[in-house]
Amino acid sequence: MRHRIIIISLFTWLPLLVLSALEGQLLGGSAAVPFLQDLDIHIKFLIIVPLLIVAELVVHQRMRFVVKQFLERNLIAENDLPRFDAPSPPHFGCATRCSPRCC
């Protein structure tokens, strides 16, 4: 989890750093606030992004319970069960879906 947080945070923040350096806005230039002095950007990408990743895990864990409740309480019609248990589209993995097979 920690490795994933670091990689995704750097993946979102590092391009901003590189582009700011290429534009000459890293430490000064014509920008009102240079990139390295703009705390708002750093808070968004280095604090909030990791919090969102952790929140994804919490939501996924809670969704397991919700999905099981759908099955236990017979909220899914018999003819819809195959569709309910069907795999998600290929761009989604078990980390983002909660079919009974993944939970």
Backbone as CSV, one residue per row, in Angstrom:
resi,resn,N_x,N_y,N_z,CA_x,CA_y,CA_z,C_x,C_y,C_z
1,MET,0.824,-1.193,0.000,0.000,0.000,0.000,0.866,1.254,0.000
2,ARG,1.884,1.251,0.849,2.761,2.421,0.928,3.472,2.651,-0.410
3,HIS,3.897,1.556,-1.034,4.578,1.649,-2.325,3.638,2.244,-3.380
4,ARG,2.391,1.791,-3.376,1.401,2.293,-4.326,1.142,3.784,-4.118
5,ILE,1.044,4.210,-2.862,0.816,5.626,-2.556,1.966,6.481,-3.065
6,ILE,3.183,6.043,-2.834,4.358,6.804,-3.273,4.396,6.905,-4.789
7,ILE,4.175,5.791,-5.476,4.255,5.791,-6.940,3.172,6.679,-7.553
8,ILE,1.944,6.545,-7.095,0.857,7.351,-7.671,1.037,8.825,-7.349
9,SER,1.480,9.136,-6.135,1.710,10.541,-5.775,2.804,11.153,-6.639
10,LEU,3.888,10.430,-6.813,4.960,10.945,-7.666,4.522,11.032,-9.123
11,PHE,3.709,10.080,-9.558,3.215,10.080,-10.933,2.354,11.303,-11.216
12,THR,1.644,11.800,-10.208,0.815,12.988,-10.415,1.578,14.286,-10.191
13,TRP,2.562,14.266,-9.308,3.264,15.494,-8.933,4.510,15.745,-9.785
14,LEU,5.236,14.701,-10.114,6.499,14.864,-10.839,6.351,15.544,-12.203
15,PRO,5.341,15.215,-13.006,5.179,15.945,-14.273,4.989,17.441,-14.077
16,LEU,4.297,17.832,-13.018,4.131,19.260,-12.734,5.474,19.912,-12.432
17,LEU,6.298,19.212,-11.682,7.631,19.718,-11.365,8.474,19.866,-12.635
18,VAL,8.457,18.848,-13.462,9.261,18.865,-14.692,8.773,19.962,-15.639
19,LEU,7.469,20.046,-15.831,6.938,21.071,-16.739,7.202,22.481,-16.213
20,SER,7.114,22.662,-14.907,7.423,23.972,-14.323,8.887,24.319,-14.541
21,ALA,9.763,23.348,-14.394,11.189,23.588,-14.615,11.453,23.932,-16.080
22,LEU,10.806,23.217,-16.995,10.998,23.486,-18.425,10.493,24.865,-18.819
23,GLU,9.446,25.335,-18.168,8.884,26.653,-18.458,9.596,27.771,-17.707
24,GLY,10.519,27.416,-16.820,11.230,28.416,-16.051,10.418,28.966,-14.892
25,GLN,9.393,28.238,-14.471,8.509,28.689,-13.397,8.779,27.976,-12.075
26,LEU,9.848,27.216,-12.009,10.131,26.415,-10.826,10.459,27.289,-9.612
27,LEU,11.372,28.234,-9.804,11.805,29.095,-8.698,11.439,30.559,-8.896
28,GLY,10.887,30.874,-10.020,10.566,32.280,-10.282,9.960,32.414,-11.659
29,GLY,10.476,33.328,-12.415,9.941,33.554,-13.752,8.783,34.526,-13.713
30,SER,7.899,34.406,-14.677,6.788,35.351,-14.783,5.574,34.931,-13.954
31,ALA,5.624,33.782,-13.327,4.487,33.319,-12.519,4.367,34.146,-11.245
32,ALA,3.138,34.377,-10.827,2.908,35.128,-9.593,3.459,34.360,-8.393
33,VAL,3.289,33.018,-8.418,3.817,32.163,-7.351,4.606,31.038,-8.005
34,PRO,5.913,30.985,-7.782,6.713,29.896,-8.349,6.220,28.537,-7.843
35,PHE,6.419,27.515,-8.656,5.907,26.181,-8.341,6.357,25.685,-6.971
36,LEU,7.628,25.813,-6.667,8.137,25.291,-5.394,7.639,26.081,-4.186
37,GLN,7.074,27.253,-4.405,6.541,28.045,-3.301,5.012,28.005,-3.242
38,ASP,4.395,27.287,-4.154,2.937,27.191,-4.201,2.483,26.007,-3.344
39,LEU,2.198,26.272,-2.099,1.840,25.212,-1.159,0.536,24.518,-1.527
40,ASP,-0.376,25.219,-2.166,-1.652,24.636,-2.557,-1.440,23.412,-3.459
41,ILE,-0.549,23.523,-4.426,-0.252,22.413,-5.337,0.332,21.234,-4.565
42,HIS,1.261,21.510,-3.686,1.914,20.432,-2.938,0.930,19.745,-2.003
43,ILE,0.031,20.495,-1.396,-0.973,19.900,-0.518,-1.895,18.993,-1.330
44,LYS,-2.332,19.478,-2.479,-3.241,18.686,-3.304,-2.620,17.368,-3.748
45,PHE,-1.409,17.415,-4.229,-0.839,16.222,-4.834,-0.028,15.346,-3.887
46,LEU,0.462,15.867,-2.816,1.297,15.051,-1.933,0.603,14.678,-0.627
47,ILE,-0.551,15.259,-0.354,-1.297,14.886,0.852,-2.663,14.318,0.469
48,ILE,-3.380,15.004,-0.396,-4.731,14.577,-0.722,-4.738,13.315,-1.588
49,VAL,-3.842,13.191,-2.533,-3.799,11.985,-3.376,-3.579,10.728,-2.530
50,PRO,-2.613,10.709,-1.599,-2.493,9.514,-0.747,-3.746,9.257,0.093
51,LEU,-4.396,10.309,0.562,-5.628,10.117,1.331,-6.726,9.492,0.472
52,LEU,-6.811,9.878,-0.778,-7.797,9.288,-1.674,-7.501,7.812,-1.945
53,ILE,-6.232,7.468,-2.027,-5.853,6.066,-2.244,-6.242,5.223,-1.031
54,VAL,-5.998,5.738,0.161,-6.390,5.031,1.376,-7.916,4.925,1.443
55,ALA,-8.621,5.986,1.067,-10.085,5.967,1.078,-10.621,4.912,0.118
56,GLU,-9.932,4.701,-1.003,-10.348,3.674,-1.951,-10.341,2.303,-1.280
57,LEU,-9.336,2.026,-0.490,-9.253,0.750,0.214,-10.400,0.602,1.212
58,VAL,-10.683,1.655,1.948,-11.770,1.622,2.931,-13.111,1.373,2.234
59,VAL,-13.351,2.068,1.144,-14.603,1.900,0.404,-14.697,0.473,-0.134
60,HIS,-13.614,-0.038,-0.674,-13.633,-1.398,-1.228,-13.955,-2.415,-0.144
61,GLN,-13.369,-2.264,1.034,-13.642,-3.198,2.124,-15.109,-3.134,2.546
62,ARG,-15.683,-1.964,2.580,-17.093,-1.827,2.958,-18.021,-2.340,1.867
63,MET,-17.611,-2.213,0.609,-18.435,-2.689,-0.493,-18.587,-4.208,-0.450
64,ARG,-17.586,-4.905,0.050,-17.697,-6.364,0.170,-18.919,-6.727,1.010
65,PHE,-19.065,-6.052,2.135,-20.198,-6.299,3.021,-21.514,-5.979,2.325
66,VAL,-21.559,-4.857,1.620,-22.784,-4.434,0.928,-23.168,-5.439,-0.149
67,VAL,-22.193,-5.895,-0.927,-22.477,-6.851,-1.999,-22.997,-8.158,-1.408
68,LYS,-22.398,-8.614,-0.338,-22.865,-9.851,0.304,-24.289,-9.683,0.833
69,GLN,-24.616,-8.492,1.309,-25.973,-8.225,1.783,-26.982,-8.311,0.639
70,PHE,-26.608,-7.865,-0.538,-27.489,-7.972,-1.701,-27.833,-9.432,-1.957
71,LEU,-26.832,-10.294,-1.844,-27.059,-11.713,-2.098,-27.837,-12.370,-0.952
72,GLU,-27.452,-12.091,0.282,-28.095,-12.729,1.434,-29.556,-12.326,1.570
73,ARG,-29.889,-11.116,1.204,-31.268,-10.628,1.347,-32.101,-10.823,0.081
74,ASN,-31.518,-11.538,-0.879,-32.212,-11.836,-2.141,-32.731,-10.583,-2.833
75,LEU,-31.910,-9.564,-2.886,-32.288,-8.327,-3.558,-32.067,-8.394,-5.067
76,ILE,-31.360,-9.426,-5.510,-31.089,-9.606,-6.936,-32.025,-10.688,-7.451
77,ALA,-32.776,-10.376,-8.487,-33.688,-11.356,-9.066,-32.894,-12.531,-9.625
78,GLU,-33.508,-13.701,-9.618,-32.837,-14.918,-10.094,-32.292,-14.754,-11.511
79,ASN,-33.070,-14.144,-12.381,-32.627,-14.007,-13.770,-31.513,-12.963,-13.924
80,ASP,-31.283,-12.123,-12.900,-30.208,-11.130,-12.963,-28.916,-11.598,-12.277
81,LEU,-28.950,-12.741,-11.600,-27.758,-13.224,-10.887,-26.548,-13.431,-11.804
82,PRO,-26.713,-14.016,-13.000,-25.527,-14.155,-13.865,-24.894,-12.809,-14.224
83,ARG,-25.746,-11.827,-14.471,-25.230,-10.491,-14.807,-24.579,-9.836,-13.593
84,PHE,-25.127,-10.065,-12.401,-24.566,-9.519,-11.166,-23.186,-10.111,-10.894
85,ASP,-23.015,-11.383,-11.213,-21.754,-12.070,-10.951,-20.788,-11.980,-12.131
86,ALA,-21.215,-11.367,-13.219,-20.366,-11.285,-14.412,-19.129,-10.453,-14.129
87,PRO,-18.023,-10.784,-14.794,-16.802,-9.984,-14.606,-16.988,-8.560,-15.092
88,SER,-16.256,-7.666,-14.466,-16.279,-6.257,-14.865,-15.571,-6.097,-16.193
89,PRO,-15.725,-4.936,-16.826,-14.968,-4.684,-18.065,-13.475,-4.856,-17.820
90,PRO,-12.701,-5.136,-18.859,-11.282,-5.442,-18.685,-10.462,-4.346,-18.012
91,HIS,-10.891,-3.096,-18.087,-10.099,-2.022,-17.480,-10.309,-1.949,-15.971
92,PHE,-11.229,-2.742,-15.415,-11.425,-2.790,-13.974,-10.883,-4.107,-13.459
93,GLY,-10.281,-4.070,-12.294,-9.784,-5.295,-11.676,-10.539,-5.563,-10.401
94,CYS,-10.127,-6.593,-9.695,-10.785,-6.933,-8.434,-10.628,-5.814,-7.414
95,ALA,-9.640,-4.978,-7.562,-9.438,-3.896,-6.602,-10.535,-2.842,-6.718
96,THR,-11.212,-2.787,-7.868,-12.222,-1.753,-8.036,-13.626,-2.296,-8.208
97,ARG,-13.797,-3.598,-8.229,-15.142,-4.146,-8.338,-15.423,-5.038,-7.134
98,CYS,-16.635,-5.322,-6.928,-17.002,-6.131,-5.773,-17.964,-7.228,-6.152
99,SER,-17.661,-7.967,-7.188,-18.509,-9.107,-7.451,-18.220,-10.132,-6.358
100,PRO,-19.144,-11.025,-6.095,-18.930,-11.997,-5.031,-17.651,-12.795,-5.215
101,ARG,-17.204,-12.946,-6.450,-15.984,-13.704,-6.716,-14.764,-12.991,-6.137
102,CYS,-14.759,-11.659,-6.109,-13.608,-10.905,-5.613,-13.679,-10.645,-4.115
103,CYS,-14.867,-10.624,-3.583,-15.031,-10.222,-2.184,-14.714,-11.312,-1.209
